[in-house]
Amino acid sequence: MPQQIVKQRSRGFICINAHPEGCARNVQHQIDAVLQARPAGTIGPKNVLVIGSSTGYGLATRIAAAWGFGAKTLGVFFERPPDGNRTASAGYYNTAALHRLAREAGLWAEGLNVDAFSGEGKQQTIDLIRQGMGKVDLVVYSLASPRRTHPKTGEIFNSALKTIGDPFTGKTVDLSSGEVKEITIEPATELEISDTIAVMGGEDWKLWIELLLSEGLLADGARTVAYSYVGPRLTWPIYRHGTIGIAKKDLEETAHWLDTRLASAVGGNAWVSVNKAVVTQASAAIPVVSLYISLLFRVMKQRGSHEGCIEQISRLCFDQLAAGKTVATDDGRLIRLDDREMQDDVQSEVAELWSRVTTENLLEISDFGTFRQEFSNLFGFHVDGVDYEALAETDVTL
């Protein structure tokens, strides 16, 4: 098996390799956080399917369900395996580490490296659930992809990060140089809007739930949650009111439909959980948002209210999805894990910093250094305790 010294290789907001040991340590850190946060005697879902499970909130969900509730977890993901001297993707190494650590802990954990949008991927998932898992009582939809091929028509949809109606000009930060500059985002065409809804809206989530129901694989009282983000008014022109936001509204409408469907079929429920802004591969690619997150982190850390993926998902699992707990929602039936981010005093301070942030004072008034470090951490780099001068085994199997 190839061993090599793995150094981070990035192009702008894209990291093109990953470090297996760094990714494994990230997974272990999240496990440790769950074990520390877990209330004694907590009971929760026992058979959990996570669609989009290899990074970010999806990965955190598998970890919280497994080590928090002792649940069987099945993850569906689409990641690049190692190929000779080319490393695997970070999500592949994350999943390999999760499976290894789950086995060591006596936990059932399986994964499918397939296109979750495809009919074939869905059928393989159905077969594995039936063979080794039993009826599912929690389905989490955390899929993030720029492209989707429709399983029935073969039509290819490509999402677009654009405004709707008018162009938008605002501040952003260059991840490589740290330069604060203005960027203009052009409005989307009607085709780009409809394509983005097809990729990031609720249709695929609905297809998954309908398939599981038709196969008789949802337990009585089964619940499903999809993850989303709303963000502050500062980012709404390119997010909430842009192509992504329109797609997320479709996701929310799908949740209402699925809630009625599940209630009548198995006495279950469906929700969208609006989560806090965190550093992900997606957020690093969205103009304006990366600068907002850098300022937000500074404010929330000073207040002691900052959370990453695993802290939020632990809060979701232990405070709302555990047995005997009630799922709390706002007037739109949205679970608001972004409640601490969206506090008025937090947003007021972020807006004040936004008004005066420049290239020259970026490091002084923001937490951009942490943003860049956490971006590297996503791929297993700059992780404490990892010797990046040592040979690493990159040909890891799932």
BELHU-V336754 format. One record per run of one state. SS is the DSSP state (hx for helix, st for strand, lp for the rest). FROM is the first residue (numbers start at 1). LEN is the number of residues. If there is no record, write none. Layout:
ss & from & len
SS & FROM & LEN
SS & FROM & LEN
This chain:
ss & from & len
lp & 1 & 2
st & 3 & 2
lp & 5 & 5
st & 10 & 2
lp & 12 & 2
st & 14 & 2
lp & 16 & 4
hx & 20 & 18
lp & 38 & 9
st & 47 & 5
lp & 52 & 4
hx & 56 & 14
lp & 70 & 2
st & 72 & 6
lp & 78 & 5
st & 83 & 1
lp & 84 & 2
st & 86 & 1
lp & 87 & 3
hx & 90 & 15
lp & 105 & 4
st & 109 & 5
lp & 114 & 5
hx & 119 & 14
lp & 133 & 3
st & 136 & 6
lp & 142 & 5
st & 147 & 3
lp & 150 & 6
st & 156 & 3
lp & 159 & 4
st & 163 & 1
lp & 164 & 4
st & 168 & 6
lp & 174 & 6
st & 180 & 6
lp & 186 & 1
st & 187 & 1
lp & 188 & 2
hx & 190 & 11
lp & 201 & 2
hx & 203 & 12
lp & 215 & 3
st & 218 & 11
lp & 229 & 4
hx & 233 & 4
lp & 237 & 6
hx & 243 & 24
lp & 267 & 2
st & 269 & 6
lp & 275 & 6
hx & 281 & 5
lp & 286 & 3
hx & 289 & 15
lp & 304 & 5
hx & 309 & 13
lp & 322 & 12
st & 334 & 3
lp & 337 & 7
hx & 344 & 13
lp & 357 & 5
hx & 362 & 4
lp & 366 & 2
hx & 368 & 10
lp & 378 & 14
st & 392 & 2
lp & 394 & 5
